[in-house]
Amino acid sequence: MSFESHIPGAPPLERVTVMQGHALASASPSIEYSTVLGSCVATCFYDPEAHVGGMNHFLLSEPPANTPGTQVDEHYGVYLMELLVNEMLARGARKVNLRAHLYGGANVNRNMMRIGSMNAEFAREFLRREGIVLMREDLGGTQARRVDFRPASGQVRCRTVEDRFAPAIQPTPRPAAGRGDVELF
């Protein structure tokens, strides 16, 4: 069965976009999670026995060590990885059964810190520390990725997004000086 196909008679797929700072889990065969990543990392977890899966999307791995206070920031991987594991467990998954896929972590801007590399290393280390099996990764490089994940079956598709330069901004011509005419529509 190809990724594009759908089971005849099953409800149509509902595509849910996983935005930065989100962690979602489901056992529904009609859900497909989708996200686009640059330096961010998305983790796809799947429990093959419970047929439960989930995806998160984090912007940065951890807050700087000198950050005051204990306020939780949902854009950090340190929070979203735990949140995703808990979402999975709440839907019947067992941590010992979890299988992971990691995507993203590109260093898309050569003039900036290697944020993508730091995010990728954090995600690998989290899985190692928690004893979660890493099945596949597509991390690093310089290109953005689009990830589609079906949580109930564990199917994942990852495609690179071609570099496209935004067209140059053209100034909008100023309208000719008004003549006092009014047009009603």
N, C-alpha and C positions, 0 to 999 in steps of 0.2 A: 504494500500500500504506500503510495507516495505521500509526501507531506501535504500536497495540495488536495488530495482526495478527502472525502468525508464519508462516513458510514451512511449508506442509503437508509432513509426513514428516520435518521437521527435529527434532532433539532439543528437549525443552522448555527454555525459558529458565531460566537460573540467575541469580537476582538476588543480586548481591554488594554489600554496603553498604561504601562508602568512608568510613571514619571520619577524624576529625581526625588529621593526621600521617601519612596513608597516600597512596601513589602506586601505582596499579596499571595494568598494560597487558595487552592480550590481542588475539589475532586470531581468537578463537573466536566464531562466529556464535550460540552458545548462551549467551553471557554478557551480562548487562545490569548496569551499575554504577548505583548509586543513592546519593544523599546528601541531607541536609537542611542548609541553610545559613542562618545569620543574618548576623553580621558577617564570618564566614569567607568565603573565596573558593574555588571549585572551578574548575579548568582542565580542559577536555576537549580533548585533542589527537587528531587523526586524520590518517593518511596515506592518501589515496584510491588510491594506486597499490599499496601493500603491504597495504591493508585491515587496518591495525593501528590501534588507538586506545587511549587511556588517560585516566585521571582522577586528579587529586589533590584534596586538601582541606586548606587551611592556615588556621591560627588567627590568625597575625600575620605581617606581611611580613618584617621583619628584626629581629634582636636589637638592643637599644640600643647605640649606639656605644661606650659606656663599659663594656660587658660584658667582664669579665676571662676569659682563657683562650680556647681554640679549640675547645671541645667543640661538636659538632654537635647541634642541637636540631631534631628532626623536625617540630615544630609550626610552623616558620617557612617562609614561602614561598620565601625565598632558597635553602633546601635542597631543598624539595619540587619546585620547578620544574625544577631540574637533575636531580633523581632521576627525574622523569617523562620528561624528554627521553631520559635514558640507558636507561630501561626500554623506551621506544619503539624506540630504535636497536638494542637487544639483540634485538628481535623482528622486525627487518628493515626498519623505517621509515627514511626518509632525512630529515634535518633540513630540507632544502630543500623537501620536499613537505608538511611539517607545516602543518595548518590548526588554528586554535584557536577555542574558545568559552569565554567567561568568565561566571561566575554568582556571585551572592551580594553580598557587600560592603554589606549593609544596615546602617544605623545604627539598630538596633532599640531602643536605650535612649537617649532624648534627653538624659539627665543624665550620660552618659559621654562620653569622648573619641570622636571620629569614627573609630573603629577600622575600620569597614567601608570608609569612603572611602579611608583610607590603604592598606588591603589591595587595593582596586580599582586605585588609582593604581600601586601596585607591580606588579601583574600586567600592566597595560597597558604599563608601562615595560619590563618584562622582555621581552615579546613584541617591542616596538619595537627594543630593543637587540640581540636575538637574530635579528631579521629573520624572525620567524614571523608569517604572515598571520592577522589576527584576522577571523574570518568573522561572528561574532555575539557580542554581550554583553548581559547582563541584570544590571546592577549598580546598587547604590545603593538609595535609597528607605528605607522603614522596615519592610518586611515580609520575613519569612523565605521561603525558596524550597525547593522539592523539585526535584531534577534527576535524570533517568533518562537514561542514555547507553549506547548499544550500540556498543561499540568497533570491531567488525568492519565495520559499515556507516556509522558516523559519525552515526547518527540520535540526536538529542537532544530531550528534552522538558523544559521548565522550567515549573513552576507555582508561583504564590505560595501561601503557606500562610496561611490566614485567622488574624487575631489572635483568640486565645481567652484570656480571662482565666481563670486557675485558680480553681476554686471556693474559697470561703473555707474555711479549715480549721476543722472543727467538733470541739470536744473530744469524746473518746469517753467516754460515761457510764461511771462506775465500776460494776463489778458489785456487786450487793447483797452484804452481809456473808454469808460462808459460814455454813451451818447444820451443817456437819460431814458432810453427805451426800456419798457418793461414787457417781458413776455410771460404770459400766464399759461400754465399747462394743466 
